[in-house]
């Protein structure tokens, strides 16, 4: 928390041991809004290769960055050590249909597919067809521009209301600095 919830790679190195099997990363992070920058992503990827552990990269919010950074696909730095998890719940915004995708090393994907078959019976065919059409269409970019602007305006309204307590402008998620007096008033 001292680093505003940003990953301190040197501290992370101290925590990784021979027993470490995986590290889960979420970027942009929910709920802090932090975005892992390229240098940090590369350093973590190098650590995963050196110490031989998996990185599970949750990329659900990768398209919902308003300003202050861009999503870094950590997979490009350590493709044999990264499994990326993605969802269509955020882009294009179909959360109830539980449709997503993963990518990673070719030897890991079939094993993950077997596990997924035990947890997911069958995503609705209409959701699959919708997403296939959406990904191939110009509508996707228009929708993303619209939804990012809409979410940004909602975030900005919250920021305006909480300006003096705000710590993390930059993404969908916000955290508020609060301290309590002995009479429990927010100061």
Buried (B, 14 or more C-beta within 10 A) or exposed (E): EEEEBBBEBEEBEEEBEEEBEEBEBBBBBBEBBBBBBBEBBBBBBBBBBEBEBBBBBBBBBBBBBBEEBEBBBBBEBBBBBBBBBBBBBBBBEBEEBEBBEBBBBEEBBEEEEEEEEEEEEEBEEEBBEBBEEBEEEEEBEEBBEEBBEEBBEEBEEEBEEBEEBBEBBBBBBBBEEEEEEEEEEEE
